[in-house]
Amino acid sequence: MFDEPNRRLADHDATCWCDRFHPLRHPDVRSERRVTLGTGADLAEHHIAGVQSDTQRNLHTVSSLHLIREPLPLLFNEGAVILGLVYGYLPFMVLPLYATLEKLDPALFDAAQDLGATPWVTFWRVIVPLSRSGIVSGVFLVFIPCLGAYLTPDLLGGGRSLMVGNLVQNQFTTARDWPFGSAVSLLLMLLVLLLLLRVIRRQGEELL
């Protein structure tokens, strides 16, 4: 057991050791972290400035070609939200369609052409009915995530485009009305479930 002076000396040595070797308290480490954070912020600002300058240069080039009369409103409107959603969820529609169209027999197209069908008629009377399962799968794969999307409308719409996902997100974060947000979420789940059951039942009847 240490007496009181030795205990104080031991505590002082331990404190000095922690201050000397603790990575967050070391002056070199603190300065290095400040340099790292500062460098990261500078890189982010430089990247944003580069993107803005490239955008302005492209708009100036398009304006010099007399293709547009004024700058295009590419942000903070419903068109930007729709474009962002299409860009983000287009693969979920393309992949089921590709998987369905790949299984079609090319002899069907030759038979339709031999019977005098035009390409447009072949598309509507042969390809579309045979690829209905892929269309339905793609629609549901796109509809369900878009129904709850809230980040894309916030970033591209600037809070001006209100979607159901934004409504739920605002109830849980800003308004702090969790019961109402939970009710809306539950209604969305029931709506999607009813639509899915209806489509499954209709496809089952068609198969029978």
N, C-alpha and C positions, 0 to 999 in steps of 0.2 A: 504494500500500500504506500502511495506517495503522500507526503505531507503537503500542506497548502502551498508553500513556495515552489516545490518541485512540480506540483500539479499545474500551477500557473505557467511555469516554464515549459512544461510539456505541451500545454494547450497553445502557447505562443509559437512553439516550434512547429506544431501541426498546422496552425493557421498560416504561418509563413510558407510551409511546404505546399499547402493547397494553393495559396496565391501565386506561388512560383511556377507550379507545374500544371495547374488546372488550365485546360485548353481555352476556355472561354474568358479567363481572367488575364491570360498572358498578353502583354501589349502588342507583341508581334502578330499573334493570332487575331486580336481585335482589329489591328490595322489591315491585316490580310483579308479579313472578312469584309471590312468596309470597302477595300479596293475591289473585292470580288463583286459585292452588291452594286457598287458604283459602276463597274464595268458592265454588268448585266443590264442595268438600267440604261446605260449609254448605248449598248448594242440594240436594245429594244427601241429606243428613241430614234436611233440611226436607221433601223429597219423600217419603222413607220414613216419616217421622213422620206426614205427611198421609195416606198410604195406610193406615197402621196405625189412625189415628184414624177414617178412613172405614169401615174394616172393622169396628172395634169398634162404631161407631154403627149400621151395618147389622145386625150380630148382635144388638145391643140392641133394635133395632126388630122384628126377627123374633121375638125372645124375648118382647117385650111383646105380640105378637099371638098368643102361645101356639101357634106353629107348631112349635117345637122345645123340648125340655126342657133341653138342655144345648148348649154350643157345638159346632159341627160340626168334626170333625177333617179339615180341608181340606189339610193339609200333612204331609209325612213319613210317608206310607203308600202302599200300592199303589193305592188309589183315586185319589189325586192324580196318580200317575204315569200311570195309564190315562187319566184325564181330560186331562192335558197332551198325551199322545200323540194322542188323538182330536182335540183342538183343533188340533194342529199339522199333522196329516196328513189331516184330513178333506177339504180341497180336492183332494188327489191322488186321492181316490175319487170325488168328486162330478163333476169335470171329464170323465173318460172316460165316466161314466154319462150325463151330459148330452149329450155328443157322440153317443152311441149312440142314446139315446131320441129325440133331435131328428130322426133319420133315419127313424123308424118311420112307416109310413103310417097316418093316422087311420082310414082305411076298414077296417082290420083290426079295430079296436075296435067299429066299428058292425056289422061282420059277426058278431063274437062275440056282441054284444048281440041281434042279430036271431035268432041260433041259440039264444037262451035262456040264455046264460052270465051268471052274476052277476058283479059287479065283482071279487070275490075270485078266482073261477075265471078271469076274463079276465087278471087280473094274473099268476097262476101258470102258466096254460097258453098265454098269448100273449106278454105283455110280458117275462117273465123269460127264456124260451128265445131270444127275438129279441135281447135285450140281454146275452147271455152273453159276447160278446167284450168289451164295456165292463166287465162285472163282473170278468172275468179280468185285464184290463189294470189296473183300479183296485186289485185285490188285490195284484198284483205291485208296483205303484208305491208301495203302502203297506207291504207286507211287507218289502221289501228295505231301505228306510231305517229302519224300526222294529227290524229285526234288529241293526243296528249303532248304534242310538241309545244314547248314554251321558250326554249333558249333561242331558236332561230327567229321567232317574232320579236323577241326582246332586242337581239343584236341588229337585225336588219330592219325591223320596223320601228325601232326607237321608242317602244311603248305605245305607239299609235294604233297598231293593229292588235285588236283583242281577239284571242282565240280561247277555246275552252281550257287548254293547258295553262295559258296565262292566268285565267280566272282562278283555277285551282291553286296555282303557285302563289298568287297574290293573297289568297285567303290564308295560306299557311305561313307566309313570310311577312307581309306588310300589314294586312288587316287583322291578323291573329285570330281569325274566326275559324278555328279548326273544325267545329261541328258542320258549318256550311260547306267547307272544303271537302270534308269527308262525304257529305251527302252528294255533292256534285260528282266526286270520284266514283261513288257507288252507282249513281245513275249512269255514268259513262260505261262502267263495267257491265251493267245489265243491258244497256242498249247494244253494245258490241256482242254480248252473248246471245241475245235474241236474234240479231241479224245473222250471226254465224249458224245458229240452229236452223233458221229458216232456209238458208242457202244449202246446208247439208241435207235437209229433208227434201228440198226441191231436186237436188242432184240425185238423191236416192230414188225418188219417184221416176225420174227420167231414165235411170238405169234399169228399173223394173219394167 
